[in-house]
Each structure stands twice: as structure tokens, then as C-alpha cells.
Amino acid sequence: MNDLTPRLIAILRKYMRDPSASVGSTTPLGELDIDHLDLPMICLDVEDAFDVQVGHGEELEELATVGDLVARLAAGLAEKAKPRPRLARRKGNWMSTGGERR
């Protein structure tokens, strides 16, 4: 999770009015001085960088700190890493259109 924090802060800094301000995992998101209209762009940048959805709009407004956002991102990455269950499929003619021939 420590690996995620600097990368996420770098994304957030692009949208901060004062990118040189001190930012850590305990920094409240409201103190980052980011325009509310930039939230969708931040979501897209995070999704592009990590290939995982962290939520949009109201979901992000529920998060209090940078650490909360990192935790949401880590949870999304952990969910993505879980193996997907294999579905049993009936074997048939590879050109089958669904109808059985006898």
C-alpha cells in the first residue's frame, strides 16, 4: 500500500491549486484545494494509472483523507487480483448454433 501513496499523490498534485503543498496519507481531501469539477478527471487518471475503478462523484466525496482514497484503490486492486471462478461449459460442436443435431 505504501507504493500506491506516492503515485496517487502525484496524480492529485496535477489538480491542486498549490502543487507544492505538503500532502500525506492523513491529509484531508478537502484541504487539497482541488476544484470539485476536477473529480471526474482525477477518477479517469487513477483508472488509467492503476487499471481499476475507485468510484465516481459521490463515492469519492465520502472519503475523508488521502489514506482513505489509497485504501479504496488498494481494495480495488485486491479485488481485481482475485482469481475468477471458472464456469463449467458443456462441450459440443465448435460451430454449434445452440441446436443439437442427431
C-alpha positions as CSV (number, residue, x, y, z in Angstrom):
1,M,0.0,0.0,0.0
2,N,2.9,2.3,0.6
3,D,3.8,2.0,-3.1
4,L,0.4,3.4,-4.0
5,T,0.5,6.5,-1.9
6,P,3.3,8.5,-3.8
7,R,1.8,7.6,-7.2
8,L,-1.7,8.7,-6.1
9,I,-0.4,11.9,-4.6
10,A,1.4,12.6,-7.9
11,I,-2.0,12.4,-9.7
12,L,-3.7,14.6,-7.1
13,R,-0.9,17.2,-7.3
14,K,-1.7,17.8,-11.0
15,Y,-5.1,19.2,-9.9
16,M,-4.1,21.1,-6.8
17,R,-4.0,24.9,-7.0
18,D,-0.8,24.7,-5.0
19,P,1.1,21.5,-6.1
20,S,4.0,22.3,-3.7
21,A,1.8,22.0,-0.6
22,S,2.6,19.2,1.8
23,V,0.4,16.1,1.2
24,G,0.5,12.8,3.2
25,S,-1.8,9.9,3.8
26,T,-3.5,11.8,6.7
27,T,-4.2,14.9,4.7
28,P,-7.9,15.6,4.4
29,L,-9.0,15.6,0.8
30,G,-10.9,18.8,1.4
31,E,-7.6,20.6,2.2
32,L,-6.0,19.8,-1.1
33,D,-7.7,22.8,-2.8
34,I,-8.9,20.8,-5.8
35,D,-11.8,22.1,-7.9
36,H,-14.8,19.9,-7.4
37,L,-15.3,19.8,-11.2
38,D,-11.9,18.0,-11.5
39,L,-13.1,14.9,-9.6
40,P,-14.1,13.1,-12.8
41,M,-10.7,13.8,-14.4
42,I,-9.0,12.5,-11.2
43,C,-11.0,9.3,-11.4
44,L,-10.1,8.8,-15.0
45,D,-6.4,9.4,-14.3
46,V,-6.4,7.0,-11.4
47,E,-8.2,4.4,-13.5
48,D,-5.7,4.8,-16.3
49,A,-2.7,4.6,-14.0
50,F,-3.9,1.6,-11.9
51,D,-6.4,-0.1,-14.3
52,V,-9.0,-0.2,-11.5
53,Q,-12.1,1.8,-10.7
54,V,-12.2,3.8,-7.4
55,G,-15.6,5.2,-7.7
56,H,-17.1,8.4,-9.1
57,G,-18.6,11.6,-7.8
58,E,-20.5,11.0,-4.6
59,E,-18.5,7.9,-3.8
60,L,-15.3,9.9,-3.7
61,E,-16.9,12.7,-1.6
62,E,-17.4,10.1,1.1
63,L,-13.7,9.6,1.5
64,A,-12.1,11.9,4.2
65,T,-8.3,11.6,3.6
66,V,-5.7,10.7,1.0
67,G,-5.2,7.5,3.0
68,D,-8.9,6.6,2.6
69,L,-8.5,7.0,-1.2
70,V,-5.4,4.8,-1.1
71,A,-7.3,2.2,0.9
72,R,-10.2,2.3,-1.7
73,L,-7.6,1.9,-4.5
74,A,-5.9,-1.0,-2.7
75,A,-9.2,-2.7,-2.2
76,G,-10.0,-2.4,-5.9
77,L,-6.6,-3.8,-6.8
78,A,-7.1,-6.7,-4.4
79,E,-10.5,-7.5,-5.8
80,K,-9.1,-7.4,-9.3
81,A,-6.3,-9.8,-8.3
82,K,-8.7,-12.4,-7.1
83,P,-8.9,-15.4,-9.4
84,R,-12.2,-15.5,-11.3
85,P,-14.1,-18.8,-10.9
86,R,-14.2,-21.0,-14.0
87,L,-17.6,-21.7,-15.3
88,A,-18.3,-25.2,-16.4
89,R,-19.2,-25.2,-20.1
90,R,-20.8,-28.0,-22.0
91,K,-18.6,-29.3,-24.8
92,G,-20.2,-29.5,-28.1
93,N,-19.6,-28.9,-31.8
94,W,-17.4,-25.8,-32.0
95,M,-19.7,-24.5,-34.8
96,S,-22.8,-25.2,-32.9
97,T,-25.6,-22.6,-33.1
98,G,-27.3,-24.0,-30.0
99,G,-29.4,-26.6,-31.7
100,E,-28.5,-30.3,-31.2
101,R,-28.1,-32.5,-34.3
102,R,-28.8,-36.2,-34.2
